[in-house]
Amino acid sequence: MADSRELLALFLPILFLYFVLGTTTAGVMPRFGEIASEELADATTMPPPPLPPPAIGHFNVSDSSTGVRCILVQMGVQFKIQYDSKDGDADIADFQLSPYADDSGSCVDGQGLAAILLQWPLSDEGPNYQFTLSFKKDTEASEFHLNDIVLNYNLTEDVFPDANETNAIKTVEIHDIQGTFSAPLGQSYKCRTEQTVQIGNVATINFVGVQLQPFEVKGDVFDEPKVCSEDMVTTPAPTTRPAPPLPPPTVGHFNVTDPNSGAMCILVSLGLQFKIQYDSRDGDAHLADFQLSPQADVGGECDNGQGEASILMRWPLGADDKAPYTLALVFTKVRNTFSLTGLVFNYNLTADDFPDANDTQKTITMNDLKDQFSAPVGQSYKCEAEQTLQDGTVATLNFVGVQLQPFEVKENSFGAPRVCSEDLTTTPRPPGPSTTAYMPLPIPGDWKVTNSSGMVCMRVKASVQFKAKYYKTDGTMEQTDLTVPPHINATGTCAGATGNSASLVLAWDNLYTVTIKFSKDIGTDSTSFKLNNIQVEYTVNADGFPECRDCGTNVRASNLTVNAYHGKVGRALTCTTPMVIPVDTNVTMKIAELEAQPFAIGRDGQFGETDQCPQDGTPSGGGASGGTIALAVCLTLFVVIAIGVTCFFYRKKKSQYQSI
């Protein structure tokens, strides 16, 4: 898959020229060779579109011993870093915090400090960026504030072009910050207005959409916020006559046709509501609310041979073949799965939708959408429930009635749909069976993952089962038990010595896939790991789901915040006690007889020294708890009866039982 920056660098100029010049043929995007040289020259004199605001990410840190949340953070961050180029000039690199950055950290320590560490992107070679925010608790003032910022960054060629030091690790930091991101203990800090932290003349860090709470967190929800003074000044007072809400968006049906064969290569059905914040001439913030037209003009590009396809929608189309709104959806396929990975929306701030706007034209770009609208290639993705994409605090896009297929469209029709989990969980259910016991455990599988050099980098032994609810043909709900075969081969990814995540992928019968992900969690005294992500994908079929009503439907369930099985990096974790983990409202998973070492395993693939999980109890010298119980009984008898001989014979008899 092409790097997101390379994709946008290629796509945005084409999109902008399309927006300004219109198309030469309705429904087909012009290529560079079709644009007259004088038109291209005129277009290049236009100023580049403004950078989009950073996407908002949601992060948290949990106590490594209890699993209880201790830090909640929501924010988008833009970094501007000055660096030296090979020709001696000073250049500026501009990049953003990924909303999907890996989060870890430490809860409050003896000095009243708590920290969250964000790392991205994740790869076998390790992350390019590490961003740490440290918060300090002031017990006397009963408040907290941001105390330290540390950014480690790699001078990669794509972000730091022509850097004097290629792939060198650099650090900028600032300590003992006062009065920043401060709020009373037990509350959260919230600020919609952009806030800037300057670190010397090297780094400028812009925060947007911030809400955070580093101490006294109760569950997964922020407590009452202390709103920053900037928001209090700029937040507009509500109008006395709010505009009536628009009706739900109308679902439009769009397609892109292959210019060579004339066959449809992309099918899209959806309704889309835009809610975009903008500034008026008097400095107030307003909200525009409008919809995608179901009669939008359509263009696009079929599979370009690199696993990418795009559809472009423009509306309303004027007599000059120009339109004030242009929306592009970019799809990517990786192996046998496609997903929506990029979105670009160019819009004019028209008087109808943006009354009294201070600007005339804007661009919204979302280029790291990851697993949105995902399904196997050759099938379609379908979701009737409303789904929302957000771009920082500026734009909210609400999709309804979605069905789309960007690759391998056959006979101009959608393939078998993969139904989103929201549709499965929100459908009213008739009374069904309650959760019953699992089947007897299978023998444990022994799965190994190898790196690019063929060396074992991860090993997991376990018995794995899962339960899934489904509808039968008579409309009743049933529950099926499915077992992961122990002898199937495993695939996955290893993080390497400096990485912080590893995944085990188990797939069988071309019907079922279970993905178990571990991540490193940097604690206060050692490096530990945890199981933090489970995904289950399956196709409803008659063998596994008897009398299934929705046979052939593809289902994906996931739990991205599992927080179980805490172990130490470089050691194996053994946990024989079964654990049932909810994956979503329809799927649960049972893991037993676990022995896992996801990081820093020996070259021969053998487990290192072993730690036993707490729920198995503390092992005694014989590996069983009987000796401890016998001692407790003996001491009780000694205290109550005060006869040492009785205790002696009891222990001797207990030892004889254990030797049988």
Disulfide bonds with the S-S distance in Angstrom:
Cys70-Cys107 2.05
Cys191-Cys228 2.04
Cys265-Cys302 1.94
Cys383-Cys420 2.04
Cys457-Cys494 1.67
Cys548-Cys551 1.65
Cys575-Cys613 2.12
Cys634-Cys647 1.15
